[in-house]
Structures are given as structure tokens and as C-alpha cells.
Amino acid sequence: MCGIVGYIGFRDASDVIIKGLKRLEYRGYDSAGIAILNGDVKVRKGKGKVINLENMLIESGIKGNVGIGHTRWATHGEPNDVNAHPHWDGKHNFALVHNGIIENYDALKKELTKKGHIFDGETDTEVLAHLIEEIELVGKVDFETAVQMALKQVDGTYGIAIVNKHEKDKIIVARKGSPLLLGIGEDEVFIASDASPIIEYTNKVVYLDDDEMAIISRDGYQVKTISNIELTKEVHELEMSIEQIEKGGYPHFMLKEIHEQSVTIADCMRGRLLPDQNKIVLGGIERVLDRLTNAKRLIIAACGTSWHAGLVGEYLFEYISKLPVEVEYASEFRYRDPLIGPEDVMLVISQSGETADTLAAIREARKRGALVIGICNVVGSTIARETDAGIYTHAGPEIGVASTKAFTAQVTVLSMMAILLGQRRKVLSETDAAAMIKALHEIPGKVAEIMEKKEEIDQISRLFAYAPNFLYLGRSYNFPVALEGALKLKEISYIHAEGYPAAEMKHGPIALIDEYMPVVVIAVTDHTNEKIISNIEEVRARKGRIIAITTENNHDVRNLAEYCITIPETHDVLTPLLTVIPLQILSYQIAVYRKCNVDQPRNLAKSVTVE
Ligand code: G6P
């Protein structure tokens, strides 16, 4: 959360920064600001989205080739003009942008206040700026040393960028816990929280690691630790393309990403799923495959939609690979003294690869000797780099805050892993493996078929767009899909929605059902079919409005439901890859009817880099 962009070179810095901040708005959009170094440091900032900042800049006419910018997801201090970044030191010598949380800011602020510092706002970031100023002044050290000394005094996380009017043509950046990378061009260097702002200029990037800083000038960059030890960093080449991060004619990124799924699922399986040989090859975990195969149990840790994918994974690994699984909220795992050790394998799932809670869970598990495997979408992300081995989902950049194509790619990876482990653990017959591999291979085509139902789903969306509550029910593999469907609706339409295992409905939610309650039931033709039909009857008896996601040939469900969205048949274990698609479309269209900001829902951020 919070996005940082910086530029030093020969271009108009505000142009590069504004464009970049727009790409990073998924990380937060409470306020935006910019500092341009051109003799002096000129700051413009304010509440609201980057477009407001852009208008401010047009009016001000500020120009320069060096600058930093920020788009904020508020943690400390309300999202207003004063709390917007950049923040000044007391004398307005330098301006600083920050992503993360300075946890001991209150104690530091009290000390600095005693020393005469006056603060404009309530942010933890402003405290860091004043701390640097104080150290520089009292310690009579150069600015870079003051930054290093200040960073050693702060607890918490930061990705920072600073421009100082006394340090011409220089940007100082540092990182601990919040992502930051450098884009290396010819006579220019870019700074960003992820690669999307820089990809149109260069594909050469340097990822900063924790406790590292970089001193950036027009001629290049120097990376060192905050303890001043110089480092030589690897320059990575990105494979991302500019088209991948543009809307390509769709009104919203979310719709584009929903549509992309037949391709992204295929991309995720390419070279890995080999139907001709009845084989799955997952190069990223080859090295640790023996340990994974012999694991006594698997602990899956993730947050949000990735946690829902993890729940699907639990069903898959237990059924297909006969491997016991526990699925943990990453945020809970770390704080309950978890029983995990060298015998265990942890599997973390993260689209962004930057989620702070997931990262903390990884560190805890590794500290206790467990092997940690990652499923990540963003190549080179912190989680991808901190895990022992991993599998990329290859879904391409996901920009819409509500996750869609990342979820189906994660479930695709989990399905492949489960089949591979089933084979290696000799608990899955070759015939069953062949049936699953064939079915998986056919999934992209079936996803494309579901996309053709968009009009049908649109009609249902229109009817229920103003319902105050929704209930989502599913069983077995599709219970996590019910949770995911409800989450999608909450996130982007602000409708209260709950996902439940269908049978659990009797233990509470049934009290909510009346003629106004839409109940989305995922009722595919699997071993739970008869039971879920009984659950549908229970809802009908209370006049609930049944919207069923079912298969063409499930006539019982089709006869009972008021509305039906049908999906093609597939292997039971793979149904989540299909059932989730109509739910994504339903939530998208309801949000559009309700005139909600689909790609940037209120209060949310795509990448949650604070705990
Ligand atoms: C945020 C996003 C969700 C995402 C979750 C976990 O809440 O809005 O879409 O599922 O973080 O993110 P990750 O990047 O770790 O999958």
C-alpha cells in the first residue's frame, strides 16, 4: 500500500511521476503528492486521486528533471491535504515520501517535540523527516549519514525516497519491508514500488532488499546497506510489456482481467502440464520436490483472495495427494506461537508477493526450520525472493484491486501441484491422474464458454443490484468459491455478503432468509449434489431468491432455482476454476450498476504492505 515513483534524468520528472503514480494507484488513492528538485524543492500535494495532483501541477507549471511522488493509503492520520506525502523537515530543506509504518513514531515525536520540532500533521512519515533533520543538525553529519542514522532508530517498515535542495541531482532511497526497485535507463534512473511505472522506459531493474539504500544520480546509482557497506546488485531483465498494464479497450481493468482468464490459465499451465505424457513438470519446485513429497503436512498461509485459493488447495491436496493440510490466515499464524518445524512445509500464496502479513509468516516459518514454497504472480517480488522455492502463476500484471485472474491462476498451480504430488506419493492412479490432467487442459476453453454467458448474468445483476445483503453457499471444493464470490461483491459493490458452507446455513444465516434475500448457490453435479439440493429446498421454503451456478445437465437444480447460470461440466476437483467466473462477472456488473469505482474500491489497496 502506498505507491512511490521517482525520476532523475533528462525527461520532465513530473510527467514520468504522474504517469507512474496513476499506474500505482491500485496501492492506495487517499491522497497524492510530488516534490520536484529544481534549485529548490517544490512540493504539491492534496487529498484525492492522482488526477487532482495532475491538475494542480498543470496550474503551477513546475518543471524539473528530478523528483519523487507518492499515492497514499492512509495508516496514520486522516487522508487530508496536510497528511499527504511528501513531508518536509522543519526547515523545508528536503521532502520525503514513505510507504510503510514507523511503529515507534509516537515516542520519537514526543522527543522531537521536546527539542522544539513542530509538526504540521499526524503522520509517522513527518516524524521520520524531522528525525533526519535533528540528527543532521545536532550530529553535524552529512545528509546521507543522517538518513542512515535515523533509519537505524526507527522500528517498523519503510520504502522511502528523499530529495534535498542542498544535494543537487540526487535522490536517496531506502527500503525495509516495503518494496522498492530501480529502473536503469541510459542517463536516467527510475524509482518505483513495482515495475509498472517504469516498463515503458526500461526493462532493466535492480530490486532493493531490506536494510538497503541507494544513492541515485543522473549517471547511475550506488547501493549500500544502511550501515554503509557498498553492494553490487544484480540487474534483472523484466519480461512485462506495456500492453499488459493498459486497459486495452475495456472500461475497467477488472473486466479485462476477468476476460483474460482463458489465456492466463493456459499461460500458467504452458510447459508444465503435459497431457501427452500424463505428466506435470514444475521446474520452480524441482529442487525441493523430495522434501515436499515426503512432508508430513502442509501449512498454507495467505491473505484475502489468495487465502481462498489456499482453501481450495486444502481440498485438492487432501483428496488428490492425501497430504494433510492446514490453511492459515498469514496474519494469525505469526502471532500464535505456531507449532511448525523442520518436518513441515509451508506453502504461501500471494498475487503481489509483497503482503506484509504473508511475508511475516514466511519469516516465522523459516526461523523455525520449515521449508517455504511460494506461489506468486509478481516476478521478483519480495515473497518470491524470500521463499526457498516457488512457482510463478504467470497471470500477468493484475491491476484491478479485486483479484480475479490471479485467483484462477493460483488454483491452477495448486491443482497441478496436487496431481504431481498425488503421483509422486503413489496415492493417485495413473488413470485418475490422466483424467485430471486432461480436464485441466480443457479448462481454458470452458472458461471462454462461460464468458459468453455475460448477457445472461447481466440480467440477473440488474435485478439484484440494489439488494442490501447477499448469501453465497457452496459445499466441498466450492465452499471457498462461495467465500470468494461474497468477498468480490463486498469489495467492489459495498453490499454486505456472506459466504457459507451450504449445510452451515442452518446454524445461523437461515434466520436472515426472506423474500428479499438473494442466495447464490454453487451446485455442481458432484458428490454433494443431493445434499445441496436439500439446502436449496430449505432456502426456497423461506422464500429466498435462489441464483444457482450449476452444470447444464443438473436438471434438479435448474428446476428448483429461480435463476440459473450454467457452466460446462468438468472433473469435480476442478470445478472452482469454472464456478468462480460467473461470480466475478456478477459482482462486476452489480458494481457497475451501482456506479461504484470498480478498479479502485473505497478503503482498499491491492498490495497490503503493512501488518
Ligand atoms: C488485498 C487485496 C486482495 C488480495 C489480498 C492478498 O486485500 O485487495 O485482492 O487478495 O490483499 O494479497 P496478495 O497479493 O498477497 O495475494
Residues whose N, C-alpha, C, O or C-beta is under 5 A from the ligand:
A	BS01	G6P	C303 G304 T305 S306 I349 S350 Q351 S352 G353 T355 V401 A402 S403 A605 K606 V608
